[in-house]
Amino acid sequence: MASAYVVGPIDASQIERAYCLVSAVGYDIDVDGWRQVCATNLLRNYPSPYVEDIVVVEDPRGYVRGIAILRARHSERLGRYLSVPVFASITAADARGVCETLLRYIRTAARKKQCNAIHIASLRTNRWPVGAGETEMEFDGILIPLR
């Protein structure tokens, strides 16, 4: 069933639907804050390996089933890696398919951004992930090495 999903960068028509998922998961961000995060992301004219990306998974009916935020980072331990401070999916029917689709996209993005690893942070709903100019969260969650 995973082939039925469409995954890619968020577009303007998906902002409100994606917020429903973000709020359902429990992240502490209001709708205006979410719109601001998305607007900043959408105002870029060109893709860049150094900026934040918001990625969504949509099912054939247009429901947003998964979301991830991707940031290329650097650490002394890992070198260049792809940080994923937000990774969430909501579906009753095909959680595995949604997650596999999202992970496949993230792996491809990490390789395009020339990253050595992917760090997917554990779900922390009590705070919204840090901005691009702030200190990265500690390494909780999972680390996926790329070869």
N, C-alpha and C positions, 0 to 999 in steps of 0.2 A: 504493500500500500504506500510505501514511502515515495514511489515515483509520482504519485498524484499531487505531491506538494510542490509549491513554488517558493523558493527561498532567494532572497536578495536584499539589497539595501532598502531601507524604509523609504516610502514615497509619501507625499502629502496626503494622499487618500487613506493611508493606513495609520496615521498618527493617533486618531481617536480610538480606533479599534485596538491598537497596540497598547494604549493606556489602560484599557479594560483588563488586559492580561497583567500588566505591571502592577496595577492596583489590586487585582485578585490575588496575586502572589504575596502581596503585603508590603511592598517597598514604600518607604516613607517619602513619597514625592507627590505633590498635588498636581492637578491637571495643568495649571499654568506653568509650573516648573518643568513638567514633561514637554509641553509645547515649546518652551524655550530651548531645551536640550535638542529637540528634533529640528527646530528652526535653524539653530547653529549648524547642525549637521547638513541640512538641505541647502543652505546658502553657499556651500562650496561649489565652485564651478567645475573643479577637476578632482578626480580621486588622488589620494596621497597615501604613501605608506606610513606616514608619521602622525596621522590624525585619527580621531575616534570614528568608528563606523557603528551604525545601528542596523542590525539585520533582523528581518522577520521571516517566519515561515507561515505561509497561507495555505489553507486547504482549498479544494475545488469550489467550494461555496463562498469563498472570500473571507472566511473566519481566520483571524490571526491565531495560530496554534503554538507558536514559539517565538522567542525573541532573544537576542544576544547583543551585547555591546562589546566591541573589539577595540583594543588599543595596543599598538606596538610599543614595547618598553625595552629597557636595558637594565640588566643587573650584572654585578661582578660574577655571580655564581652561574648564571645561565647565558650570559651574553644577550643578544637580541631575542626577545620572546614575545608572544602574543598574549596579552592579558585579556581575560574575559571576566570582568567583574559582575556582569549580569548574564545569566543563562537560565532561561525558564521556558517551560512548556506546559500547556494545559490542554488536555484532551482525555476523554474517557475511553475512546475507542482504540487509539493507536499511539500511545506514548513512545513506544520504541521507534516507530517510523518517524515521528516528529524529531526526536532526539538524534537519530541517525542522520536525517537530512540536514539538521543544523550542524552537527559535528563534521559532516563531510564538507560543508561550506566553510567552516572555520579552519579545517586542515588546509584546504586550498588557499584560503586567504593568508594563512600563516606562511605557507611556502612562497606565495607571491610577494609577501613583505619580508622575505628572507629571514624568517625566524627559526631559531633552534628548538623551540619548545612552545607549548601552549599551557597557560595556567588558567584553569577555570576555578574561580573563587567559590567558596561555599556560600549558600544563600544567607544573606544578612539583611533581613527586612527592617531592622531597626535604624538603618542609615542608608542613604543613597550613596552609591560609589563615588569616590573622590573624582574631582575634575582633572583634566589633562595636566594642569600645571601644579597640582598638589602631590603630596607623598602617596606612593602606591600602598595599598593594603598589604598587610603581612601575608606570607604564603600559606594561606589555609586553602582547603579545597583539593583539587587534583592537578597533577602536573603530567603532561603528555609530551614525552621527548619526540622530536622529529628527526628522521634520518634520511 
